[in-house]
Amino acid sequence: MVFLTRRYRFSASHRLHNEALDAEENARLYGKCNNPFGHGHNYALEVTVAGPVETKTGMVLNLENLDRAVQEEILAPFDQVNLNLDVESLRGVVPTTENLCVEIFRRLDCRLGGAPGGPRLERVRLEETPSNFFEVTREPEERSGAESELAWRNRP
């Protein structure tokens, strides 16, 4: 098993706000991140794919294929947007970096799922600031072939 990790960058704004809570509770929970005008981040995204080295190509996965998947599934819809307003799948979800990381994993896993025995998405790491980063990894039982579904905690 070989792990391939590639780094990407995008910028987006968001507001941490839960419509089910009052203004005081939102301010207490999210502090300055609850600013009604939002705020932005320059995110660094790492995508890790794991799999055997293909005998014919000598690669786990062609980088062009990975780049295309990330461009279409992540960079095009998330770069230079307001995550609260412009990303349909994040509506009704507090767009924390944790939830964004889960959504990125879900999108890429659907795209890079691959054939049994082939490369699979293993990890998504999303850096929000130099001090904060979040990771979603494939569960151990999924590594052995069993499937499970990622769950949203903040979805109504």
Secondary structure, DSSP 8 states (H G I E B T S, - for coil): -EEEEEEEEEEEEE----TTS-HHHHHHHHGGGG-TT-EEEEEEEEEEEEE---TTTS-SS-HHHHHHHHIIIIIHHHTTEEHHHH-GGGTTS---HHHHHHHHHHHHHHHH--STTS-EEEEEEEESSSS-EEEEE--HHHHTT-------SS--
